[in-house]
Amino acid sequence: MEQAPEAHPPAPPRALRPALIGFLADTALAFVIIFVLMMGAGVLWGVLRGIQLAAAGAAEADITAALMQPGPRVQILIALFSMGSTALLLYFWRRPASVVERRDSGMAARRAGTWIAVVGVALLTFLSSSAASWLGQRMGVPPNPSNLAPIQELTSTTPAFTVAFAVLLAPLYEELLFRRVLFRGLWQAGYPVLGMLLSGLVFALAHEAPGLNGNTAAATFLLLAVYTGMGVAFAWLYRRTGTLWAPIAAHALNNALALGALQLAGG
């Protein structure tokens, strides 16, 4: 789906200011669309759930309490809908792949070196996040990702749904949004390293919003550093291999390893 960099040398860098403005515009647009879709999906769910509970004869207080506390599956489905729809919309609107890019991406995906790099990056991100978690525990500031509690609950109740979301769906739409749309804009403008850093930071902020994730400032900083590092690694892999399938696969493998470790720790 994407253009192989070794087959098509990058163009000379464009002016930095318009490149940054374009990146910020894409980022702002993504977050606005995500917010609007999330609010709309939440309202729709609330209306349908309220009607369902009322039809079942639930008391008004019970209906209000149920609507104020949507379960982890509802939260994840809303996130999947809002972020997935945004990623697809911005991909086709802002960064659609050409026929040449899709051809070169397929060629890159057939190279053995691509998959060796995928495994290496996935192991690196998993081990780095594990080391950061251990370090936080030792420092007395355990970094608890904001998605940890719903993932733990869903893993114990509906493991197949958890695997489908974390290993299959989330890597697809997150890489499409953060690497293809956001990172590639600065990469094409001639600023790949800056693109790695900024798209990695946006990737981190999308996962852990400071002040809203329930962590201390130190733990939040550690989480942001971990997620930024992951975003940089996935962007580097995308540029190195020339195919978006590489960071998608590395992201999926990283998440699979994390789920496996969570299961072992729980056991």
ABEGO torsion letter per residue (X at the ends): XBBBAAABBBBBBBBAAAAAAAAAAAAAAAAAAAAAAAAAAAAAAAAAAAAAAAAAGBBAAAAAAAAABBBAAAAAAAAAAAAAAAAAAAAAAABBBBAAAAAAAAAAAABAAAAAAAAAAAAAAAAAAAAAAAAAAAAGBBBBBAAAAAAAAAAAABAAAAAAAAAAAAAAAAAAAAAAAAAAAAAAAGBAAAAAAAAAAAAAAAABBBGAAGBBAAAAAAAAAAAAAAAAAAAAAAAAAGBAAAAAAAAAAAAAAAAAAAAAAAX
